[in-house]
Amino acid sequence: MELQAQEGRLIAAAGLGRVLVATAVPVERDAVAGACPGDSGIEVIAAGVGPALAAASTASALTAAALRGEPYGLVVSAGIGGGFQPGAPVGSLVVADGIVAADLGAETEDGFVPVTELGFGTVRHQPPVDLVRRVAGAAGARTGAVLTVSTVTGTAARAAVLRERHPTALAEAMEGFGVAEAAAAQGVPVLEIRAISNPVGPRDRAAWRIPEALAALTEGFGKLTPVLESWNRHDS
């Protein structure tokens, strides 16, 4: 254990530092952890479902690490999610070039208004462009916006509305924006990575491919771990 801790500190001194990966549920945590060597400096947690719990759990982990004098250099929101078709087919990986709160705002007679247009808050976090490019290249992933929603899309009409508002969106999930808010509050860069388990649209559980998506998540992390270890935020 002491040897692994020393190796982790060497990684931190050499480049990015320790990486916190926040998944929603234990099965996602296990899928990611299975691809990360014990000396990689990557810690994986199950932060909970939904943006609020994900934000709270991530903030707690970041604060605890900082108080120990072992701060994280990057936070990654990771797991499975729905894919907008045809851009993100089931089984593919998506790396977010924008982490977007899709339903944070107000409904009006003229349609949905995001909080930024109401004059407060933010609805988008921008991951480091260079790191997105490197991770996507290493993992064979597609890049596009990943939407965070509090209610999973279950109709074709809702999917069409989201695509109209967010034409670059490739995926939706429930935690990314919460994780990003926690990271931003402590000045830590953030990524979001999603393995596509089902199409965004009508809720059809027979079409879900969760084991395949989890396998894709494990395989993807196995390829991108060296990128996370070597990237330096000051290079971007």
Secondary structure, 3 states (H helix, E strand, C coil): CHHHHHHHHHHHHHCCCEEEEEECCHHHHHHHHCCCCCCCCEEEEECCCCHHHHHHHHHHHHHHHHHCCCCEEEEEEEEEEEECCCCCCCCCEEEEEEEEECCCEEEECCEEEEHHHHCCCCCEECCCHHHHHHHHHHHCCEEEEEEECCCCCCCHHHHHHHHHHCCCEEEEECCHHHHHHHHHHCCCCEEEEEEEEEECCCCCHHHCCHHHHHHHHHHHHHHHHHHHHHCCHHHC
